[in-house]
Amino acid sequence: MALDNLEVLEIYRKMVTIRVFIRRAAQESKLGNIPTPMQAHEGEEASAVGICAVLRQEDRITSTHRSLGHSIAKGMDIRGMMAELFGKSNGVCHGKGGGMHLADFEIGMMGANGIVGGGLPIATGAALAAQMDGGDQVAVAFFGDGASNEGTFHSSINLASIWKLPVIYVCENNGWAIAVPASYALSVEDVSVRAVSYGIPGITVDGTDVLAVREAMEQAVERARNGGGPTLLECKTYRTYVEDELSAEESVSSTDLPVSDPIRKLRQKILELGLASSNELLRIEKEIASSVDDSVDFAKSGDLPRPEDALTQVFAP
């Protein structure tokens, strides 16, 4: 499906927002303002945005311990996100979850998960619920290459295949399960080939090319909405860090970024196709930097959660 200028620029805006937000959060963490674990994932913006660009608000996703990009891509408010990282009561989870447990059911974000592979059965359950409701909602499970060795990966995909559940399993393969190289821990070069064991499509795509990710996801979602069942979609990507001396906004347009950087690649494509000028992109980047500054101010203005609120916002009384 062809994209118009506004859609491409919105994709660019989301990717830049993720990069700038993560950079700023990392800086605030070093200053001691963020007491909760904050797992950065620069370089993986294209997979998060390319996947979520195809989804509707009512579609559901589950995430990993590296959840910031997925949350922003799905539409989570960055003010509430930053406040949550700061552990404040005005955070999206009222300061009770932190960066590894972000959730917002209103936008279909079922929650991040600190357990490797923990989100796969949750997304599978969300897909089963959608099927039982009789609508055409889909669910998405984000996970890393390390999680593809977990039992939850195999049992979830097997069940989804048997019942033809509307779920897409998205492996963000950055080559490392935290510190264990995929070349050592995986029996196969591509995680997607494991799909053949469960009789479903397995697709590997360049996870640094947001438009390629979007195109592959569009096909998987169409299959799921039409009752065709699950797809295993592998995004080959990488996780990197920009030098500390670069500011959050400089980490977007710096010429020191590798040519495979997903934001640099999309920026160049936009300019080559004449979809926007350098000045227009600079304006977008400055707007985002300002909004991230505002999110930090919002977080600092919040109060710490009260002890008596510890048992509120829970499922059981």
C-alpha positions as CSV (number, residue, x, y, z in Angstrom):
1,M,0.0,0.0,0.0
2,A,1.4,3.4,-1.0
3,L,2.0,5.9,1.7
4,D,1.4,9.6,1.4
5,N,3.7,12.4,2.6
6,L,1.8,12.9,5.9
7,E,2.0,9.2,6.8
8,V,5.7,9.1,6.1
9,L,6.3,12.2,8.1
10,E,4.3,10.8,11.0
11,I,6.4,7.7,10.9
12,Y,9.5,9.9,11.0
13,R,8.1,11.9,13.9
14,K,7.4,8.7,15.9
15,M,10.9,7.4,15.3
16,V,12.5,10.7,16.3
17,T,10.4,10.9,19.4
18,I,11.5,7.5,20.5
19,R,15.2,8.4,19.9
20,V,15.0,11.7,21.7
21,F,12.9,10.4,24.6
22,I,15.3,7.5,25.2
23,R,18.4,9.7,25.0
24,R,16.8,12.2,27.5
25,A,15.7,9.4,29.8
26,A,19.2,8.0,29.8
27,Q,20.6,11.4,30.8
28,E,18.0,11.8,33.5
29,S,18.9,8.4,34.8
30,K,22.6,9.3,35.1
31,L,21.6,12.4,37.0
32,G,19.8,10.2,39.5
33,N,16.3,11.4,38.7
34,I,15.1,8.0,37.5
35,P,15.2,5.4,40.2
36,T,13.6,2.6,38.2
37,P,15.4,0.3,35.6
38,M,15.6,2.0,32.2
39,Q,16.5,-0.2,29.4
40,A,17.5,1.8,26.3
41,H,17.2,0.4,22.7
42,E,18.5,3.0,20.3
43,G,18.7,1.7,16.8
44,E,15.5,-0.4,17.0
45,E,13.1,2.5,16.3
46,A,12.1,1.2,12.8
47,S,10.8,-2.2,14.0
48,A,8.6,-0.6,16.7
49,V,7.2,2.1,14.5
50,G,6.9,0.0,11.4
51,I,4.9,-2.6,13.2
52,C,2.6,-0.2,15.1
53,A,2.0,2.0,12.0
54,V,-0.3,-0.8,10.7
55,L,-2.3,-1.3,13.9
56,R,-5.5,0.4,15.1
57,Q,-5.9,1.7,18.6
58,E,-8.0,-1.3,19.7
59,D,-5.4,-3.7,18.5
60,R,-3.2,-5.0,21.4
61,I,0.5,-5.4,21.9
62,T,2.7,-6.8,24.6
63,S,6.3,-5.7,25.1
64,T,9.6,-6.6,26.6
65,H,11.9,-5.0,29.2
66,R,12.9,-2.6,26.4
67,S,9.5,-1.1,26.1
68,L,9.9,2.6,25.5
69,G,9.9,2.5,21.7
70,H,6.9,0.1,21.5
71,S,4.9,2.3,24.0
72,I,5.5,5.5,22.0
73,A,4.9,3.8,18.7
74,K,1.5,2.5,20.0
75,G,0.5,6.0,21.1
76,M,1.4,6.3,24.8
77,D,1.6,9.8,26.2
78,I,5.2,10.7,26.7
79,R,4.5,13.0,29.7
80,G,2.9,10.1,31.5
81,M,5.7,7.8,30.4
82,M,8.5,10.1,31.7
83,A,6.6,10.6,35.0
84,E,6.4,6.8,35.3
85,L,10.1,6.5,34.8
86,F,10.6,9.1,37.6
87,G,8.3,7.0,39.8
88,K,5.7,9.7,40.2
89,S,2.0,9.4,40.8
90,N,1.2,11.3,37.6
91,G,2.8,8.6,35.6
92,V,0.9,6.4,33.3
93,C,0.9,3.6,35.9
94,H,0.8,6.0,38.8
95,G,4.5,5.4,39.6
96,K,4.0,1.8,40.4
97,G,5.4,0.1,37.3
98,G,8.5,2.0,36.1
99,G,10.1,1.6,32.7
100,M,9.9,-2.2,32.6
101,H,6.2,-2.4,33.3
102,L,4.6,0.3,31.2
103,A,1.0,-0.4,30.3
104,D,-2.0,1.5,29.0
105,F,-5.1,-0.6,28.2
106,E,-6.9,2.4,26.5
107,I,-4.4,2.4,23.6
108,G,-4.0,-1.4,23.5
109,M,-0.7,-1.5,25.3
110,M,-1.2,-4.7,27.5
111,G,2.1,-4.2,29.3
112,A,5.9,-4.5,29.2
113,N,7.4,-7.6,30.8
114,G,10.7,-8.1,32.6
115,I,10.5,-11.8,32.2
116,V,12.1,-13.1,29.0
117,G,9.3,-14.4,26.7
118,G,6.7,-13.4,29.3
119,G,4.6,-11.3,26.8
120,L,4.1,-14.0,24.2
121,P,1.3,-16.0,26.1
122,I,-0.3,-12.7,27.1
123,A,-0.6,-11.6,23.4
124,T,-1.8,-15.1,22.5
125,G,-4.6,-14.7,25.1
126,A,-5.4,-11.3,23.8
127,A,-5.7,-12.8,20.3
128,L,-8.0,-15.5,21.6
129,A,-10.2,-12.9,23.3
130,A,-10.4,-11.0,20.0
131,Q,-11.4,-14.2,18.2
132,M,-14.1,-15.0,20.7
133,D,-15.5,-11.5,20.5
134,G,-16.0,-12.0,16.8
135,G,-14.3,-8.8,15.7
136,D,-11.2,-8.3,13.6
137,Q,-8.8,-7.1,16.3
138,V,-5.2,-8.4,16.2
139,A,-2.6,-8.8,18.9
140,V,1.2,-8.4,18.6
141,A,3.9,-9.9,20.8
142,F,7.3,-8.1,20.7
143,F,10.2,-10.2,21.8
144,G,13.9,-10.6,21.3
145,D,16.0,-13.3,19.8
146,G,16.8,-14.7,23.3
147,A,13.0,-15.3,23.9
148,S,12.8,-17.5,20.9
149,N,14.6,-20.2,22.9
150,E,12.0,-20.0,25.7
151,G,9.2,-22.5,26.1
152,T,6.6,-19.7,26.0
153,F,7.7,-19.0,22.4
154,H,7.0,-22.5,21.2
155,S,3.9,-23.2,23.2
156,S,2.3,-19.8,22.2
157,I,2.9,-20.2,18.5
158,N,1.8,-23.8,18.5
159,L,-1.5,-22.9,20.2
160,A,-2.1,-19.9,18.0
161,S,-1.5,-22.1,14.9
162,I,-3.9,-24.8,16.0
163,W,-6.7,-22.2,16.7
164,K,-5.7,-19.8,13.9
165,L,-5.5,-16.9,16.3
166,P,-5.1,-13.3,14.9
167,V,-1.7,-12.7,16.4
168,I,1.7,-11.6,14.9
169,Y,4.8,-12.6,16.7
170,V,7.5,-10.0,16.2
171,C,11.1,-11.0,16.9
172,E,13.4,-8.0,17.1
173,N,16.6,-9.9,16.5
174,N,19.5,-7.5,17.4
175,G,22.0,-10.3,17.6
176,W,22.2,-10.2,21.4
177,A,20.2,-11.7,24.2
178,I,21.4,-8.9,26.6
179,A,25.0,-10.1,26.5
180,V,24.8,-13.6,24.8
181,P,25.4,-13.5,21.1
182,A,22.7,-15.0,18.9
183,S,25.4,-16.8,16.9
184,Y,26.1,-18.8,20.0
185,A,22.6,-19.3,21.5
186,L,20.5,-19.9,18.4
187,S,20.5,-23.2,16.4
188,V,19.4,-21.3,13.2
189,E,20.5,-18.1,11.5
190,D,17.0,-16.8,11.1
191,V,14.4,-17.1,13.9
192,S,11.7,-17.0,11.2
193,V,12.5,-20.5,9.9
194,R,11.2,-21.9,13.2
195,A,7.7,-21.0,11.9
196,V,7.7,-24.0,9.6
197,S,7.4,-26.3,12.7
198,Y,4.0,-24.8,13.3
199,G,2.7,-24.5,9.8
200,I,2.6,-20.7,9.7
201,P,4.4,-18.1,7.6
202,G,7.9,-17.0,8.8
203,I,9.3,-13.8,7.3
204,T,12.6,-12.1,7.9
205,V,12.9,-8.4,7.1
206,D,15.5,-5.6,7.4
207,G,14.6,-4.2,10.8
208,T,16.4,-0.9,10.1
209,D,14.1,-0.1,7.1
210,V,10.9,1.1,8.6
211,L,9.0,1.1,5.3
212,A,10.0,-2.5,4.7
213,V,8.9,-3.5,8.2
214,R,5.6,-1.7,7.6
215,E,5.0,-3.6,4.3
216,A,5.7,-7.0,5.8
217,M,3.5,-6.2,8.8
218,E,0.7,-5.0,6.6
219,Q,0.6,-8.5,4.9
220,A,0.7,-10.3,8.3
221,V,-2.1,-8.1,9.7
222,E,-4.3,-8.7,6.7
223,R,-3.8,-12.4,7.0
224,A,-4.7,-12.3,10.8
225,R,-7.8,-10.1,10.3
226,N,-9.1,-12.4,7.6
227,G,-8.9,-15.5,9.7
228,G,-5.6,-16.8,8.3
229,G,-3.9,-17.2,11.7
230,P,-0.6,-16.1,13.0
231,T,2.7,-15.0,11.4
232,L,6.2,-15.0,12.8
233,L,7.9,-11.8,11.6
234,E,11.6,-11.4,12.3
235,C,13.1,-7.9,12.2
236,K,16.9,-8.0,11.8
237,T,18.1,-5.0,13.7
238,Y,20.7,-3.8,16.2
239,R,20.9,-2.0,19.4
240,T,23.4,0.8,19.7
241,Y,24.3,3.8,21.7
242,V,25.2,7.3,20.6
243,E,28.2,9.0,22.2
244,D,27.4,10.7,25.5
245,E,28.5,14.1,24.4
246,L,25.7,14.3,21.8
247,S,22.5,15.9,23.1
248,A,19.2,14.1,22.6
249,E,18.3,16.0,19.5
250,E,21.9,15.8,18.0
251,S,21.7,12.1,18.2
252,V,19.0,12.2,15.5
253,S,20.7,14.1,12.7
254,S,24.4,13.7,13.5
255,T,26.6,12.8,10.5
256,D,28.4,10.4,12.8
257,L,25.5,8.0,12.8
258,P,26.1,4.7,10.9
259,V,24.6,4.5,7.4
260,S,22.4,1.7,8.7
261,D,20.9,3.8,11.4
262,P,17.1,3.6,10.8
263,I,16.4,7.3,11.4
264,R,19.3,8.4,9.1
265,K,18.0,6.0,6.4
266,L,14.5,7.3,6.5
267,R,15.7,10.9,6.7
268,Q,17.7,10.4,3.5
269,K,14.8,8.7,1.7
270,I,12.4,11.6,2.6
271,L,14.9,14.1,1.3
272,E,15.6,12.1,-1.9
273,L,11.9,11.7,-2.7
274,G,11.2,15.4,-1.9
275,L,8.7,14.5,0.7
276,A,10.0,17.2,3.0
277,S,12.9,19.7,3.1
278,S,15.8,19.7,5.6
279,N,14.2,22.7,7.3
280,E,10.9,20.9,7.6
281,L,12.6,17.9,9.2
282,L,14.6,20.2,11.5
283,R,11.3,21.9,12.6
284,I,9.9,18.4,13.5
285,E,13.0,17.5,15.4
286,K,12.9,20.8,17.4
287,E,9.2,20.3,18.2
288,I,9.9,16.8,19.5
289,A,12.9,18.1,21.6
290,S,10.6,20.7,23.2
291,S,7.9,18.1,23.9
292,V,10.4,15.8,25.6
293,D,11.7,18.7,27.7
294,D,8.1,19.3,28.7
295,S,7.7,15.7,29.7
296,V,10.6,16.0,32.1
297,D,9.1,19.2,33.6
298,F,5.8,17.3,34.0
299,A,7.6,14.4,35.7
300,K,9.5,16.6,38.1
301,S,6.2,18.4,39.0
302,G,4.6,15.2,40.2
303,D,4.3,13.7,43.6
304,L,5.6,10.4,44.8
305,P,2.9,7.7,45.2
306,R,1.3,7.6,48.7
307,P,1.7,4.4,50.7
308,E,-2.1,4.1,51.1
309,D,-2.4,3.9,47.3
310,A,-0.3,0.7,47.1
311,L,-3.4,-1.5,46.6
312,T,-5.3,0.7,44.2
313,Q,-5.4,0.1,40.5
314,V,-5.2,-3.7,41.0
315,F,-7.5,-6.4,39.6
316,A,-8.3,-8.0,43.0
317,P,-9.8,-6.1,45.9
